């Protein structure tokens, strides 16, 4: 076992796949010589050389156009978009081209590519560098959307994403880069579309993803010790494909559902989860489905305001305690 930070796991994940498959290449702004703006890709240039690890101009359109062409011609490229907010300047390539190529070519062309990006708030970067864009991504048919919460899941889900034959948006929670965990030795490969039950409980189900997972777990422990409310916590890990079965089985057992989401409330992923649960097991519910989210506002840069905006452990505890009586 080795201890790695979430940040170090990024480099380990890319290196694992590049060692395994020579068709895997990696490119983006400052990812090679500088080791990435978050220092998550240090050492890759030295190990794999400038033909496989490439610095690019500051042009998100150029980066994604390059990896799309590379994927169409036999490579398995990895692209970095530095901040997920920057998808806004290259969304046509993602939503209209990459997501639809297999369909538009009647299956003749696949795009085995991964776009990884720093997502979400918590680092005081302000409204244009702190957005959680998972709800943008999951709304586009043809894209897979993955969001790990631990270093091990980052490596395992990244491997599955690189080996997948469809485009994958791989969202890394920036606020988790410093978090650490034990990593098993050897190759790590997980499956997309499989949720993890992070805490078993009987009174309520908390469904969450990414940076909200450790907050939900801490809140669940406080609710158990202080209020006698036993919460089951599910890390869904990927939004597309979504492990609806795991969610439904848990809610059928606990009869209560809370989602904890970093994305803004309007059209957030929790609304889709709530819809699935209401459609499938409405009569198993003992109370309304409750979404704990960031408000529908631009994220503030001021520390106190950002902390007030993103769901906190205290807010999760207060909402669940209030709703559970």
N, C-alpha and C positions, 0 to 999 in steps of 0.2 A: 504494500500500500504506500502511496505517496500523497503528500498534501499539496494541492494546487489551488491557486485562486481562480476565480471565474475568468479573470483577465488572462492568466497563464493557460487556462483550458482552451481559450480561443486558438492560440498558437499551437498547442498540442493537438487539437482537433484537425487543423489544417495540415499539419505535418504528418499525422497518421494517414490521411487520405493521399497526400502527395507521395509518401513512401510506397504506398500500396499500388498506386496507379499512375503511370507516367503521363496519362492524358489529362490529369488534373493540373490546372494552372491557376494562378492567383494574381489579380490586379486591382489597383485602386489608387487613390490619392495618398501619397506618403506611406504606403504600406511596406515598401521594400527597405530602402536605405534608412529611413527614420523609424521603422518599426511600428508605424501606425500612430495616429494622434492620441490614442489611449494606451500606447505601448503594448498592444495585444499581439502584434505580429513580429516582434523582435526575433532575430535569428533565422528567419525563413529564407531571406536572401542569401545568407552565408551558406546555408545547407543546400538549397536547391538552385541557386544561380539566377542570373538576370533573364534567362529565356523562359523561366517558369514563374518567377515572382517579379512583377513589373509595376513600376511607378507610372502613373498616368497624368496627363494634364488635368487641370481643375475643370472638368466637364463631365457631369453625370450622364449626359446623353452619349458622349463618346465612350464612356466606360461600359454602359449597358449595350450600346450598339456593337461594341467589340465582342463582348461575351456572348451575345446572341449569335453573331456570325460564327464565333468559335464553336459554340455548341452545335450549330447546324452542320459543321464540317468535321465532327468526330472528337472534339475535345470535351472535357467536363470542367468548364471554367467556374471559378469562384470570383465574384466581384464584391468589393466593399463600397457601399455608399456610407460616407462617414457618419452622418446623422440621418435618422429616418425621416426627419422633416424634409430633407433634400429630394425625397422621392417626388415631391410636388413638381420639380423642374424636369423630371424624366418619366412622368407617369404614363405618357402615351406608349413608350417602349414596353413598359411593364404590362399595362392593362389592355392595350389594343394589339400589341404585337406578340410578346412572349406568351401571354395567357391564352392566345387564340390560334397560335401557329399549328398545333397538332390538329385542332378542329378544322381549320381552314385548308389544311393540306390532306384532309381525309386520312390522318394517321401516318402519312408518308414522312413527315419531319417531326422529330421530337427535340426537345430542348432540355438536356440534362445539365442544368446550371443552378447555382446557388447565389443569391444576393444576400450578403450579411450586412447588418447595420446596427449602430447603437440607437436604442429606442428608449423613450420615456424620460421622466424627470428625476428629481432628487439631487441634482448637482448644481442648481442655481444658474442654469444656462439661459433661462428666459424663454419667451413664447415661441421663438423661431428655432430653438435647438433642444427642446424638451418634450416634444409631442409624443404621445403614444398612438401610433398609426395602425395598430392591428385591426381596428374596425374598417379602415380604408381597404386594407389588403384582403380581408376575408370576404368582402363584398364582390370581389372580381372572380367570376367563374374561370377555372383553369389554373389558378395559383394555389400552391400549398403554403401554409403559414405556420411557422414553428417558433416557439418561444420558451427556451429552457429556464429553469430557476436555480439549478445547481451546476457546479463544474462537471460532475460526471454526466448529468443529462446533456450538458452542452456538447461534450465530446460524442456521446452516443447518438444523439439526435442529429448532430452535424454529419456524422458518418452516413446515417440513413438518408439525409438530404442530398449529399453528394452522389450517392449511389442510385438515387431516384431518377427516373427518366423524364420528369416534368419539372418546370421551374419552381423553386422553393424560395420564399422570403424568410430569412432566418433572423429573427429579431432578438438582439442581445440587450438585456436590461442594463443600462449604463450604471445605475445605482448599485448593481451587484458586482461590478468588476473587482472590487477589493475583497469580496467574501471568499472564504476558503472552505475546502472539504477534502476528505480522504478519497483518493481515486485508486481503483484496483489496477494491478499490473496487467499488461497485455492489451490487445485490441478491444476497444469498447464500441459496440454497435447496438443501438436500440431500434425500435420500430416506430414509424410515424403513426399517429392515430391511436396511441395507447396512453390513457391517463394513468396517473399514479395516486393511490390512496396514501397520503402522507401521514394521516392520523385517523385512526378508527374511532367512531363515535356512534351514539344512538339517538341523540335528541334533535340534531339539526345537521344539514349538509352545507358546507361552505365550498363553493366551486371558485377556483381562482387560477392565475397563471402568472409567470414571470416574477417581477419584483414584489408582487403582492403575496406570494406564497409564504415567505418567512414571516410576514406581518400577520397573515391569517393563522399560521401555526402558533405564534406567540399569543395572539388573541384567544385562540381556542384553549390554550393552557390556562390563561387567566380566567376565562369563563368557567372552566372546569373546577379550578381551585377556589374561586371566589363566589361563584353563583350556582354551582352544581349543574351547569349546562354542559352536556357532553357533545362536542361537535366533531363531526367527521370532516376532514379537509381533503379535497381532491385537487391535485395539480393536473390540469388537462393537457399541458405540455404542447399540444398542437391544436390550433383552431380549425385548420383544414388539413387533413381529415380530423373530424371531431369524434371523440369517444363518447357518443351519446349513451351507449349501453351502460358504461360505468356510472354516469351521472344518474340515469333513471333507476338503476338498482339501488344506489345509495339513498336517493330521495324516497323511493318506495319503502325503504327501511326506516328512515328518520321522520318522514312526513313533513319536513320543513326544508326550504331552500333559500340560501343567501348566496349571492355572487359578490365577489370583491374584484373591482376592475379599476385599472389605472387610466384607461381611455375615457374621454369625455362621455357623459351619460347618453346623449342623443345618439341613437343607433349603435350603441356599444354592443360588444359580443354577448354580454349577459342578456340582452333582450332576446337574442336568438335562442340561448339556452332556456330562458324562461318560457318562450313559445313552445319549444320541444316538450318541456316537462308538462306544461298546461295541456298540450294536445294529447300526450301519451298517458299520463297518470294523474290527471286532475283530481280524481276522487280519492287518491292516496294522500293528498295534501291536507294538513290540519290548520293551515294558515296561508296568507298571501305570500307569494314569492317576493323577496326583497332584494333590490340591487343597491350595493354600496359602491359608489363611483366617484370619480372626479367630476365636478360640475361642468356644464357646457360653457366654459370660458377659456380664453387664452391663459396658459400657465404663467403665473407671476415669477419674476426673478428673485424678489426679496425672500430671504430665508423663511421668515415667519409666515408669509402668505403662501409660499409653496407648500410648506408643511401643513398648513390649514386646508389646502386644496386637495392634495393627494390623500386617498384613504390611509389613515394611520391606525396603529394598533388600538389606541384609545377609542377612535371612532367606530371601529369594527366591534369592539366590546360593547360600547354604548348602544349601538343600533340593535345588535342581536339580543342584548339584555332587555332592552325596551320592548322589542317585538315578541320575545319569549315570555314576557310577563314576570 
